[in-house]
């Protein structure tokens, strides 16, 4: 079986674009996925698929099913269990002494950032908040509250020209645990 993680953008935030997890699970069952686990209300789904399908194809399939059912667009970003494990292992902020994981976040990008956009973004400074772009991920350290940071999904989507969604580090670690 191929274990995958779907990270959905912008559902159940502020009472908008509401999708019950039981209904989300039913959508995934209807798409033929098995061993489906949802984690918290923000749109995290761990599932198995019988065949190997590209992340882009899976995203499109899930996005279409949600749009047909609810009438609104929800970006879906897909990672395999091994891709998620690799992302966790390369977080540059975990290398720091006594890092507070409550200050760490991971922004998942739908596609690898084009080099030109990545280079233009990497030179920006939002001290004391910091970020590092690696492959299809942006690792974030927020000195204060994330919701007060300029390092938002919209910021990275605008700068890197790809869909993005962010999870706190505790959620990332729980998703990895559920996917292994």
Buried (B, 14 or more C-beta within 10 A) or exposed (E): EBBBBBBBBBBBEEEEBEBEBEEBBEBBEEBEBEEBBBBEBBBBBBBBBEEEBEBEEBBEBBBEBBEEBBEEEBBBBBBBBEBBEBBBEEBEBBEEEEBEBEBBBBBBBBBBBEEEBBEEBEEEEBEEBBBBBBEBBBBBBBEEEBEEBEBBBEBBBEBBEBBBBBBBBEBBBBBBEBBE
